[in-house]
Amino acid sequence: MRELADEWSVMGNQRSLLYLMVFALSGMHPGARLAEAGSNSDQIPEVTVIAPRPPTPQELAGKAVPDFLRTHAAPAMITGQLARWNVGICPLTSGLTLAFNDFVSARLLAIAASVGAPTEFRGGCRHDGKHDVFIIFSSDPSKTLEDVVRQDPRVLGAHYPTQTQALERVGHPIQGWYATATRGAHGDITVDEVEPLLPTDGTGNQLQAGKHPAGLPGSRLGSSVHSDIYNALIVVDTKKIVGRSIGSIADYLAVLTLTMASAPERCGTLPSILDMMLPECGDSKELSGVTAGDLAFLRALYKADLEVTLPLERSGMESSMKGQFAGH
């Protein structure tokens, strides 16, 4: 556990949860092959991002874009602001054949690069093993997640111990959990925890050191603090993706990785690949890849000023998305 605790300290590029995931993978069901998951193709698709069709006026009508924003990006618990990746994304996919594992990771990186998200640590994560995105295909996702959480519940994100049981419940065919970090005005960064103060040092100075970086006071627009996605864990139930192509699953995983989105409970007016697993969406079976709404949202997220308040973040991203749809 000492090695794992050291990995959680934000020092240089020490961001890996590799020890944690090796433990989790030891309890996986290795027989989760893509053929058993109902692949629609025996061939691995090309790792390219093709521009999807633009949304129709009907799909953009009313509050379609604001609603899309709210379902695709949940604010971080500590700052109350939206979060994104600030350091290179290094995915590790497991549970399928080697070729399909590699395809899912490559597809994620291709979409990340196309929307301006950072990819890979300096020097290349594939060489030093420092992964920060873990995608696990499992025929027993609850057991897989249980093994991970038993090793370290912080993988579920900032939460109180009483919330652990509810957070580790698997309620969707594809589900993600995110650990976040707060970056201060002077560049200092700490992994988010719900108890902000360090233990006392015996001097009686109970407030001598805080865990969360400080911002800059004096503005109602923001405090020069923002949230980063620090680690992502995504578990896929192989029993519930029967009939889906590896390309559509990979795109779903990419969007779920690049933003702190929970699986939607209902279809949105503006289509998203995240609607694919919703049985009540009439067009869900036609979703074969990332949509124009998904790409516009992600581009807006990775260009937005995330040091301002949540309403300003969302307002700026809404304007950006609408500008992209208008061709500006």
C-alpha angles and dihedrals in degrees: 000000000000090000090049092049090051090053090058093057110097102231117143108311097337095129103123128127091187095127090052094050095046086058092049095047091055088069097046128113103247093196094077097120124171090241089060089049090059103255114197092211139039091207127080109240122236115272096236132121109230118193108253123219115285118253119265123242088253091056091052096045124120116346095342095124097043090047090049090053094051095050095044101049126037117193119249115260097235103044100024087226133115118270135214139168113282099173125051118291113237111184127198116191123191141169099060131074114296093254094053093043088055092046093054091050093045092048091052091052092047093054091043091054092047093057097042100258117146116257129201130350120275105281094025126283092229089070100048100032095236101146124171102178118063120187115186125188107201138166088212105041095167092057092045092052091044090056091051095047093046088060094048126346091200088085085077090064131248108336143134118262090247089061096055097090093051094044095052093056112115107221103156136054089242117026136172136204123194135202112205136198133203120230117203134214092267097048097262115138137193134181109255118256128168094233104067102191129080120229114278118264094221094258094103092245096126094176098044095116132022126196097219121075118245126245132202119275128214105070133089090201096066146319101237090255124119140175129245129198101239104179135001129201118189123182123196122200103221091198091062102048096065111143095023123118120237089240094059092044091050091051091049089052092048094055092044090052099047096055136029095253126154118214106274120248096209140020119272126221090239107061121243134179085238088071089065096092095048110102094201093059105101094206097038093107089056092058103103099159150352113323133224088253092054094050094044090049094049093047089051091048094052093048098042126110100245096180092080128080121288096256090052091047092053093043092052092048092048090054090047093051094048090048091053091050089050091052096248 
